[in-house]
Amino acid sequence: MRLKKLTFTALFMAIGVLSAHVVYIPVGVAKCFPVQHAINVLLAVLLGTRYSVSAAFGISLLRNILGTGSLLAFPGSMIGAALAGILYQRTGHILGAVVGEVIGTGIIGALVAFPVAKYLIGSKVGAFFFVIPFFVSTAGGSIIAYLLYHTPVVKFFQEKLGSRAA
């Protein structure tokens, strides 16, 4: 079963990295990426927090290596994935994961991105500069995940993975 989960996580990471070449919204030094947020929510629901955060880190790392991401992808995506997994685990409902992703990335991750932008990238933006673009990106991606969650494809994966999600 662990091999299935790792394979599924790798598949989602590949989708995340490959789609980064096509679907992103540039906002200053940030590259908002709604697909990342959809992946965070779906993996949090299907596999749990550990796999969701690991995929968020892996996608962020690979996007940075390939030049399609920025350092700001790390705090935004990983905090969102963690909170999505935690709230899903506590609520047992997809909306818990969606709320966790939006708050984790759109607010907390955006605020954590400020010191990364200031000290590592040298950007002179204000502390709340990233909140609106991160929030818009994560809201869009989370809505996509919510809609995908109710498709037969996701139900099929839930059965194959033995996910407790209904």
N, C-alpha and C positions, 0 to 999 in steps of 0.2 A: 504494500500500500504506500509506503514511503517513496518508492521509486515512481509511482503514479503521480504523487503530489509534486515531487521534484520535476518530473517531466512536464506536468501541467504548468508549473511556475515558469519553467524555461520557455514554454510556448508563449505564455503571456509576456514574458520579457522580450522575446523576439518580436512580437507584435508591437510592443511599446517602442522598441528601438527603431524598427523599420518604419513605423508610422510617423516618427519624429521628423523624417525628411519631408513630410507632406503637410501634416496638421499641427501647426503651432502659431501662436499669436505673439509677435515681438512687442515687448513693452520696455523700452529703455534697455537696461542690461539683462532683463529677464526675458525668458522665452516661455510663455504660458502654454501649457500642453494638456488640453482636456482629456486626451486618451489616457494619460497617466492616472488621472483621477478615477476614470471608469475602471481601469485595471485595479487600482487600490481597493475600490469598493467590492468588485467582484471577487477578488482573491481573499479579502477579509471575510466575506460571506462563505465562499466555497471551501477555503483551506485554513483560514485563521490568521491571527495577527502575525505570527512568525514568518509565514510565507509571504504575506502582503508586504511587510516591511523589507524583507530580503529582496523581493522583486523590485520594490521602489528604489532601494539602494543600487541594485544591479543595473536597472534601466538608467538611473541618473549617472552612474559611473560610465557605462558604455556610451551614452549620449555625449558625455564630456570628452571621452577619448576620441570619439568620431567627429567632434566639433559641432554637434547639433544641439547641445545643451549648455547650461551655465552652472556655476557652482551653487546658484540659488535653487536648483532642482533638489539638492539634498535635503535641506531642512523642510521645504514645503511638502515634498512627496512623502518623506519618511514619517514626519509627524502626523500627516493626514492618514497614512496607511495604519499607523499604530492606533490612533484614536478610532478609526473606522472599525478595526478589529476588536478593540476593547468594548466599544459601545454595542457592536453586534453581539458579542459574547454575553453582555449584560442584558440586552433586550430580546435577543433571538429574532429580530426583525430587520429586514433590509433597510428600513428607514433609520434605524439606529446607526447602521454603517454609513448611510448617506450623511446624516447629521454629524457624525464623527469626522468624516472626510472633509466636510465643508468647514467645520470649526477648526479642525486640526491644520488644514492647509490654508484656508482663507483668512484665518485670524492669527492663530498661534504661529504657523509656519511663516506667514508674511512678516510678522514681527521679529521672528528669529532670523529672517533673511536680511534684516537691516544691518546687523553687525558684520555679516558675511559680505554684503555689498560694500560697506564702508571700509572695513579693514583688509579684506582679501582682494576685492576687485577695485577699490579706490573710488567708488561712486559717492557722490555727495548728495544723495537723495535723503529725504526726511524719513523718520521712523515709520510713518504710516503710508509711505509711498506705494508699497507693494500690496497693501490690503485689498484695494479695489481690483487690480488685475488678477491677483491670486484668487480672490473670492469669485470673480466672474468665471475664471477658468475651472475652478473646482466645482462650482455650481453646475456648469454645463456638463462636465464629465460625470458628475454624480447623477444627474438626470439621465444621461445616456446609460449609465450602469443600472439605474432603477428600471428603465424600459427594457434593457437587455435581460435583466433578471427574470422577467416574466415571459421569456421566449422558450420554446421547446428545446432549443440547443442548450441553454443553461440548465434546464431541468434534466436533460440527458447527462450532462457532466456531473450534476449533483448525485444522480444515481450511481454513476461509474466511480465517483470519488468517495461515496459513502458519506456525503455531507449531511449534517443534521438539519440543514436549512430546508424549509418546506416550500 
